[in-house]
């Protein structure tokens, strides 16, 4: 039972981290209908920003996290205004080719500037080690990830479902011309949404650097995981990717513990089974015939 609870806890922490890393892609793909395969590059940017501020300049870890969000969001905003907005009305193949090109450019640039060795962030003493809860060793860092990611998930859901900005975003996506007629600044809404999604990716990259590791090939290594989360959860809501992240996180950790020889094969098996049963994802829209 102790082993099961430990695996469950680690799986939830991993799943929460996956969601924060992938929810920006869920927003751009599901709500904005833009295939941004360079999403992992923003996560990598946030991770390196936090690592440099903490390891090199001695900034406290909890001060480095918001800086990772801000810098990644700023990069996303600039790129959206300069490059991305010109591809909103292009087909998905053009979007895929463009963003894959950005991935390889970011990998080469980071490898040249930061080097190819893996980077970890120096954690404060308070986040190191474990605490004992009912006989189960719970890592303090993973507990912090669950708390932060849980709060972010609730705030994101409330922002999209209950705020004026969320209503403007849904209107801008459903019918841009009507939204403009109602006085909604559609380009500005898209720019802020893209920047927010990029910032969340950067925050996820900073949080995940200690668990996932950080190197120039980060966007390529985890691109498939982001796509799996959005595909399995369905791209029409935030709830779907959130539940998919938890399910896949727990399944991946349990699979690597109980059947280590299969490695990541477990998560792909889960994806195949879910998509066979639910082709549009857990919360995807089903076509009406």
PyMOL commands that set and color helices and strands:
alter all, ss='L'
color gray80, all
select helices_A, chain A and resi 2-31+39-56+61-82+84-87+92-114+125-127+140-162+164-174+176-181+186-212+218-233+238-258+265-277
alter helices_A, ss='H'
color red, helices_A
select strands_A, chain A and resi 130-133+136-139
alter strands_A, ss='S'
color yellow, strands_A
deselect
rebuild
show_as cartoon
